[in-house]
Amino acid sequence: MRSKPFSWKSLLFSCVLLQFGCSSPSTTSSSINQEEKLSGETISKVYQEAASQYKLLASTLPEGKFPKTYHPTTGKLDTSGSDWWCSGFYPGTLLNLYQATGDKALYAEATRIMEDLKKEQYNTSTHDLGFMMYCSFGKANQLAPKPEYRDILLNSAKSLSTRFNPTVGAIKSWDSDQKDFLVIIDNMMNLELLFWATRVSGDSSFHKLAVTHANTTLQHHFRPDHSSYHVINYDPNTGAVQQKKTAQGYADESAWARGQAWGLYGYTATYRETKDPRYLNQATRIADFILNHPNLPEDKIPYWDFNAPNIPSALRDASAGAINAAALLELSQYVPADVSKKYFKAAQTMLQTLSTDTYRAAPGTNGGFLLKHGVGHNPQGTEIDVPLTYGDYYYIEALQRYQELTK
């Protein structure tokens, strides 16, 4: 393993006296002017402070470990190995921030930790290789193309393809009993890796597999109101649906907020890659379900589940808000002008809200993470009202998309 280019731990030791307090966000952010654009100065400030935050996070990160979350009340950093589904978001955020700031220390830290991550290209036990490898090596290859990155990504696509069942017409999400074949809505996010693999290699099998998975999900995951189930359990031998249920949402028939966000982003990206109007139609239906829902707060950051108990006192999920913002900004480019304006303004409000002190951590706090108030797995009681790496990743991505569209 390569060593770090310099010791952030000694450089930033004085910054590790972190603020422990963390208050829940109010139900609305009345101070936000939804017509006012985020200024370039504001976005630049966010980038600079985010770069400092991620240097702080790097200074506390044990060798060979990836950040998962931070507990503000105890000051404890949770970490994982490279095989955790979120391992690509930390290097991906570093690379996005390097692109935004030009800070080479961020690039150095990203490439350092990607050395630990690259072995996952051969991991066939997870469906999350898109998250893990495309958000990291895909971004690195975009910034500075290398044959090694190309090979890692193609191997990752091959590994992901091994989880496809042609009878079901989908990629298996979680390994379980042999009589079950579990597919979660989150899996739509891993298809970009497969589309990329076909573009680069010329092998159409990756593209066909991704489209088949998207079609199967379109057929079985969605309710008449265009909300999504979290988990569909198929019979692996016949392809028949055995169960429609939740894992991370409030109830089987509820609309788990981040699940809706994954679907929105996934079908928007699938339309981009295929130009098939079915996927655009589905993306707009999901967007309208989210934006028109009576339980969506005025500031557009959703409760952790649209049907959560105790609304308006239920927890918000900043990560779902960040994913929605990134997706809506892209989707706004594919729809008629009146709809585009609606989606853009909603995303703008989300970014305004996330950029306030309510959600964005003050420099030197939050363990170095950017956003507060994420909800990982509420039913399991894990990662509740804490920062999450994917919340940070999609927040910065959304800001970059917003900046590009408002030049």
C-alpha positions as CSV (number, residue, x, y, z in Angstrom):
1,M,0.0,0.0,0.0
2,R,1.3,3.5,-0.8
3,S,1.8,5.9,2.0
4,K,0.0,9.2,2.2
5,P,1.8,12.1,0.5
6,F,2.0,14.0,3.8
7,S,0.6,13.6,7.3
8,W,-2.8,15.2,7.5
9,K,-3.0,13.9,11.1
10,S,-0.2,16.2,12.3
11,L,-1.2,19.1,10.1
12,L,-4.9,19.0,11.2
13,F,-4.6,17.7,14.7
14,S,-5.8,21.0,16.1
15,C,-9.0,20.7,13.9
16,V,-10.1,17.5,15.5
17,L,-11.7,19.2,18.5
18,L,-15.1,18.6,16.9
19,Q,-18.4,20.0,17.8
20,F,-20.6,17.2,19.2
21,G,-24.0,18.8,19.2
22,C,-26.5,18.1,16.4
23,S,-30.0,19.3,16.3
24,S,-32.8,18.0,14.0
25,P,-33.9,20.3,11.2
26,S,-37.1,22.2,11.4
27,T,-40.0,21.2,9.2
28,T,-39.5,24.1,6.8
29,S,-36.7,26.6,6.0
30,S,-38.8,29.7,5.7
31,S,-35.7,31.9,5.2
32,I,-35.0,30.4,1.8
33,N,-36.0,32.5,-1.3
34,Q,-36.9,29.8,-3.8
35,E,-36.6,32.2,-6.7
36,E,-33.0,33.2,-5.8
37,K,-30.2,31.4,-7.4
38,L,-27.2,30.1,-5.6
39,S,-24.4,32.5,-6.4
40,G,-21.0,31.5,-7.8
41,E,-19.5,32.9,-4.6
42,T,-21.7,30.8,-2.4
43,I,-20.8,27.6,-4.4
44,S,-17.1,28.4,-4.3
45,K,-17.3,28.8,-0.6
46,V,-19.0,25.5,-0.2
47,Y,-16.3,23.8,-2.3
48,Q,-13.4,25.4,-0.3
49,E,-15.0,24.5,3.0
50,A,-15.8,21.0,1.7
51,A,-12.2,20.5,0.7
52,S,-11.1,21.5,4.2
53,Q,-13.7,19.1,5.7
54,Y,-12.4,16.2,3.6
55,K,-8.8,16.8,4.6
56,L,-10.0,16.7,8.2
57,L,-11.8,13.4,7.5
58,A,-8.7,12.0,5.9
59,S,-6.6,13.0,8.9
60,T,-8.7,10.8,11.2
61,L,-9.1,7.8,8.8
62,P,-7.2,4.6,9.7
63,E,-5.0,3.1,7.1
64,G,-6.9,0.7,4.8
65,K,-10.3,1.9,6.0
66,F,-13.1,3.8,4.3
67,P,-15.4,6.3,6.1
68,K,-19.0,5.3,6.7
69,T,-20.4,7.8,9.1
70,Y,-19.7,9.9,12.2
71,H,-21.6,10.1,15.4
72,P,-21.8,13.7,16.5
73,T,-22.9,12.9,20.1
74,T,-19.9,10.7,20.8
75,G,-17.3,11.8,18.3
76,K,-17.0,8.3,16.9
77,L,-16.0,7.7,13.3
78,D,-17.4,4.5,11.7
79,T,-15.3,2.9,9.0
80,S,-15.5,0.0,6.7
81,G,-13.3,-2.2,4.4
82,S,-13.2,-1.8,0.7
83,D,-16.0,-4.3,0.2
84,W,-18.7,-2.1,1.8
85,W,-21.2,-0.8,-0.7
86,C,-20.3,2.8,0.0
87,S,-16.5,2.5,-0.5
88,G,-16.5,4.4,-3.8
89,F,-18.2,7.6,-2.5
90,Y,-15.2,8.9,-0.4
91,P,-12.7,8.8,-3.3
92,G,-15.5,10.0,-5.7
93,T,-16.2,13.0,-3.5
94,L,-12.5,13.8,-3.2
95,L,-12.2,13.7,-7.0
96,N,-15.2,15.9,-7.5
97,L,-13.8,18.4,-5.1
98,Y,-10.4,18.2,-6.8
99,Q,-12.1,19.0,-10.0
100,A,-13.9,22.0,-8.4
101,T,-11.0,23.4,-6.5
102,G,-7.8,22.2,-8.1
103,D,-6.5,21.1,-4.7
104,K,-3.9,18.4,-5.5
105,A,-3.9,17.0,-2.0
106,L,-7.5,15.8,-2.6
107,Y,-6.4,14.0,-5.8
108,A,-3.5,12.4,-3.9
109,E,-5.8,11.1,-1.2
110,A,-8.3,9.8,-3.7
111,T,-5.6,7.8,-5.6
112,R,-4.1,6.6,-2.4
113,I,-7.3,5.0,-1.2
114,M,-8.3,3.7,-4.6
115,E,-5.3,1.4,-4.3
116,D,-7.2,-0.3,-1.5
117,L,-10.4,-0.3,-3.5
118,K,-9.2,-1.7,-6.8
119,K,-9.3,-5.3,-5.7
120,E,-13.1,-5.1,-5.6
121,Q,-13.1,-5.3,-9.4
122,Y,-13.3,-9.0,-9.0
123,N,-16.0,-9.0,-6.3
124,T,-18.9,-11.0,-7.6
125,S,-20.7,-11.1,-4.2
126,T,-22.2,-7.6,-4.5
127,H,-24.5,-5.7,-6.9
128,D,-23.0,-2.4,-5.8
129,L,-20.0,-2.3,-8.1
130,G,-21.4,0.7,-9.9
131,F,-21.4,2.7,-6.6
132,M,-18.1,1.3,-5.6
133,M,-16.1,1.4,-8.8
134,Y,-17.8,3.8,-11.3
135,C,-18.2,6.6,-8.7
136,S,-14.4,6.3,-8.0
137,F,-12.5,4.8,-10.9
138,G,-15.0,6.1,-13.4
139,K,-14.5,9.6,-12.2
140,A,-10.7,9.2,-12.0
141,N,-10.8,7.9,-15.6
142,Q,-12.8,10.9,-16.7
143,L,-10.3,13.3,-15.1
144,A,-7.1,11.5,-16.2
145,P,-7.8,8.5,-18.4
146,K,-5.5,5.5,-17.8
147,P,-5.5,2.0,-19.3
148,E,-5.4,0.7,-15.7
149,Y,-8.6,2.5,-14.9
150,R,-10.3,1.2,-18.0
151,D,-9.3,-2.4,-17.2
152,I,-10.5,-2.1,-13.6
153,L,-13.9,-0.7,-14.8
154,L,-14.3,-3.4,-17.4
155,N,-13.5,-6.1,-14.9
156,S,-16.0,-4.6,-12.5
157,A,-18.7,-4.7,-15.2
158,K,-17.9,-8.4,-15.9
159,S,-18.1,-9.1,-12.2
160,L,-21.5,-7.4,-11.9
161,S,-22.7,-9.3,-14.9
162,T,-22.3,-12.6,-13.1
163,R,-25.2,-11.7,-10.9
164,F,-27.7,-11.5,-13.8
165,N,-30.3,-14.2,-14.0
166,P,-31.8,-14.4,-17.5
167,T,-35.0,-16.1,-16.3
168,V,-35.7,-13.3,-13.9
169,G,-34.3,-10.7,-16.2
170,A,-32.5,-8.9,-13.4
171,I,-29.2,-8.5,-11.5
172,K,-29.4,-10.1,-8.0
173,S,-29.0,-7.5,-5.3
174,W,-28.6,-9.4,-2.0
175,D,-27.5,-13.0,-1.6
176,S,-30.1,-15.0,0.4
177,D,-31.9,-18.3,0.4
178,Q,-31.6,-20.3,-2.9
179,K,-35.4,-20.1,-3.3
180,D,-35.2,-16.3,-3.3
181,F,-33.9,-13.7,-5.8
182,L,-33.9,-10.3,-4.2
183,V,-33.8,-7.1,-6.3
184,I,-33.8,-3.6,-4.8
185,I,-34.6,-0.3,-6.4
186,D,-31.1,0.9,-5.5
187,N,-29.7,-1.5,-8.2
188,M,-30.8,1.0,-10.9
189,M,-27.8,3.0,-9.9
190,N,-25.3,0.4,-10.9
191,L,-26.4,0.2,-14.5
192,E,-24.3,3.2,-15.6
193,L,-21.2,1.0,-15.2
194,L,-22.6,-1.5,-17.7
195,F,-23.6,1.2,-20.3
196,W,-20.1,2.6,-20.0
197,A,-18.6,-0.9,-20.5
198,T,-20.4,-1.3,-23.8
199,R,-19.4,2.1,-25.1
200,V,-15.7,1.4,-24.3
201,S,-15.4,-2.2,-25.2
202,G,-18.0,-2.5,-28.0
203,D,-19.4,-5.6,-26.3
204,S,-23.2,-5.1,-26.5
205,S,-23.9,-7.7,-23.8
206,F,-23.4,-5.2,-21.0
207,H,-25.9,-2.8,-22.5
208,K,-28.5,-5.5,-23.2
209,L,-28.2,-6.7,-19.6
210,A,-28.7,-3.2,-18.2
211,V,-31.7,-2.6,-20.4
212,T,-33.3,-5.9,-19.4
213,H,-32.8,-5.1,-15.7
214,A,-34.3,-1.7,-16.2
215,N,-37.3,-3.2,-18.0
216,T,-37.9,-5.8,-15.3
217,T,-37.7,-3.2,-12.6
218,L,-40.1,-1.0,-14.6
219,Q,-42.6,-3.8,-14.8
220,H,-42.6,-5.0,-11.2
221,H,-41.2,-2.4,-8.8
222,F,-43.7,0.4,-9.2
223,R,-47.2,1.1,-7.8
224,P,-50.0,2.8,-9.7
225,D,-49.0,6.1,-8.2
226,H,-45.4,5.6,-9.5
227,S,-43.9,5.2,-6.1
228,S,-41.5,2.3,-5.7
229,Y,-41.3,-0.8,-3.5
230,H,-37.8,-1.3,-2.0
231,V,-37.5,-5.0,-2.5
232,I,-38.9,-7.5,-5.0
233,N,-38.4,-11.1,-4.3
234,Y,-38.5,-13.2,-7.5
235,D,-38.5,-17.0,-7.9
236,P,-35.0,-17.6,-9.5
237,N,-36.3,-20.6,-11.4
238,T,-39.5,-19.1,-13.0
239,G,-39.0,-15.3,-12.7
240,A,-42.4,-15.0,-10.9
241,V,-42.8,-12.3,-8.2
242,Q,-43.0,-13.9,-4.8
243,Q,-43.0,-10.8,-2.6
244,K,-43.0,-7.0,-2.7
245,K,-41.7,-5.6,0.5
246,T,-39.3,-3.1,2.2
247,A,-36.1,-3.4,4.1
248,Q,-35.1,0.2,4.9
249,G,-38.5,1.9,4.6
250,Y,-41.3,2.3,7.2
251,A,-43.6,-0.4,5.8
252,D,-44.0,-2.7,2.8
253,E,-46.5,-0.3,1.2
254,S,-44.8,2.9,2.2
255,A,-42.6,5.1,0.0
256,W,-39.0,5.0,1.4
257,A,-37.6,8.4,0.4
258,R,-34.1,7.3,-0.7
259,G,-35.6,4.5,-2.7
260,Q,-37.6,7.0,-4.7
261,A,-34.5,9.0,-5.2
262,W,-32.5,6.0,-6.5
263,G,-35.3,5.3,-8.9
264,L,-35.4,8.9,-10.1
265,Y,-31.7,9.1,-10.7
266,G,-31.5,5.6,-12.2
267,Y,-34.1,6.0,-14.8
268,T,-32.8,9.5,-15.7
269,A,-29.4,8.0,-16.3
270,T,-30.9,5.1,-18.2
271,Y,-32.7,7.5,-20.5
272,R,-29.5,9.4,-21.1
273,E,-27.7,6.2,-22.1
274,T,-30.5,4.7,-24.3
275,K,-32.8,7.7,-25.4
276,D,-35.7,5.2,-24.9
277,P,-38.7,7.4,-24.0
278,R,-40.1,4.7,-21.7
279,Y,-37.3,5.6,-19.2
280,L,-37.8,9.3,-19.6
281,N,-41.5,8.8,-18.9
282,Q,-40.7,6.8,-15.8
283,A,-38.3,9.3,-14.5
284,T,-40.8,12.1,-14.9
285,R,-43.5,10.1,-13.1
286,I,-41.2,9.4,-10.2
287,A,-40.2,13.1,-10.1
288,D,-43.8,14.2,-10.0
289,F,-44.6,11.7,-7.3
290,I,-41.9,13.2,-5.1
291,L,-42.5,16.8,-5.9
292,N,-46.3,16.7,-5.7
293,H,-46.5,14.5,-2.6
294,P,-48.4,16.3,0.3
295,N,-45.7,15.1,2.8
296,L,-42.8,16.8,1.0
297,P,-41.8,19.7,3.1
298,E,-41.6,23.2,1.7
299,D,-37.8,23.2,1.7
300,K,-37.9,20.0,-0.5
301,I,-35.8,17.8,1.8
302,P,-37.9,14.7,2.4
303,Y,-38.7,12.8,5.5
304,W,-36.9,9.5,5.6
305,D,-40.1,7.9,4.4
306,F,-43.0,9.7,2.7
307,N,-45.3,7.7,5.0
308,A,-43.2,7.8,8.1
309,P,-45.1,8.1,11.4
310,N,-44.9,11.3,13.4
311,I,-44.7,13.7,10.4
312,P,-43.9,16.6,10.7
313,S,-41.6,15.5,13.6
314,A,-40.2,12.6,11.6
315,L,-36.5,12.6,10.7
316,R,-35.4,14.1,7.4
317,D,-33.0,12.3,5.0
318,A,-30.5,14.8,3.6
319,S,-29.0,12.1,1.4
320,A,-32.3,11.6,-0.4
321,G,-32.5,15.3,-1.0
322,A,-29.0,15.4,-2.5
323,I,-29.7,12.5,-4.8
324,N,-33.0,14.1,-5.9
325,A,-31.3,17.4,-6.6
326,A,-28.6,15.8,-8.8
327,A,-31.2,13.7,-10.7
328,L,-33.7,16.6,-11.2
329,L,-31.0,18.9,-12.6
330,E,-30.2,16.3,-15.3
331,L,-33.8,15.4,-15.9
332,S,-34.6,19.1,-16.4
333,Q,-32.5,19.0,-19.6
334,Y,-34.6,16.3,-21.2
335,V,-38.2,17.7,-20.7
336,P,-40.3,20.6,-22.2
337,A,-39.5,24.1,-20.9
338,D,-42.3,24.4,-18.4
339,V,-41.5,21.1,-16.8
340,S,-37.8,21.8,-17.0
341,K,-38.3,25.0,-15.0
342,K,-40.3,23.1,-12.3
343,Y,-37.6,20.5,-11.9
344,F,-34.8,23.0,-11.9
345,K,-36.4,25.2,-9.3
346,A,-37.1,22.2,-7.1
347,A,-33.5,21.1,-7.3
348,Q,-32.3,24.7,-6.7
349,T,-34.5,24.8,-3.5
350,M,-33.0,21.5,-2.4
351,L,-29.5,22.8,-2.8
352,Q,-30.3,26.1,-1.1
353,T,-31.6,24.1,1.8
354,L,-28.7,21.7,2.0
355,S,-26.3,24.6,1.9
356,T,-27.8,26.2,5.0
357,D,-26.4,25.8,8.5
358,T,-29.3,23.4,9.2
359,Y,-27.9,20.7,6.9
360,R,-24.3,21.7,6.0
361,A,-21.8,21.3,8.8
362,A,-19.7,24.1,10.0
363,P,-16.0,23.8,9.2
364,G,-14.2,21.6,11.7
365,T,-17.3,19.8,12.8
366,N,-19.3,16.7,11.8
367,G,-16.1,14.6,11.7
368,G,-15.2,16.2,8.4
369,F,-18.4,15.1,6.6
370,L,-20.3,17.8,4.7
371,L,-24.0,17.1,5.4
372,K,-25.8,16.4,8.6
373,H,-29.1,14.6,9.1
374,G,-28.9,11.5,6.9
375,V,-30.9,8.4,7.6
376,G,-29.3,5.1,6.6
377,H,-31.4,2.2,7.9
378,N,-34.0,3.4,10.3
379,P,-35.8,0.0,10.9
380,Q,-32.5,-1.6,11.8
381,G,-31.6,1.3,14.0
382,T,-28.3,2.1,12.2
383,E,-27.0,5.4,10.8
384,I,-29.9,7.5,12.2
385,D,-29.6,11.3,11.9
386,V,-25.9,11.2,11.0
387,P,-23.7,12.2,8.0
388,L,-23.5,9.7,5.1
389,T,-20.8,9.4,2.4
390,Y,-23.3,9.2,-0.4
391,G,-25.1,12.3,0.9
392,D,-21.9,14.2,0.5
393,Y,-21.1,12.6,-2.9
394,Y,-24.4,13.6,-4.5
395,Y,-24.5,17.0,-2.9
396,I,-21.2,18.0,-4.5
397,E,-22.3,16.3,-7.8
398,A,-25.5,18.3,-7.7
399,L,-23.7,21.6,-7.1
400,Q,-21.4,20.9,-10.0
401,R,-24.4,20.2,-12.3
402,Y,-26.1,23.3,-11.0
403,Q,-23.0,25.4,-11.6
404,E,-22.7,24.0,-15.2
405,L,-26.3,24.9,-16.0
406,T,-26.2,28.4,-14.6
407,K,-22.9,29.5,-16.3
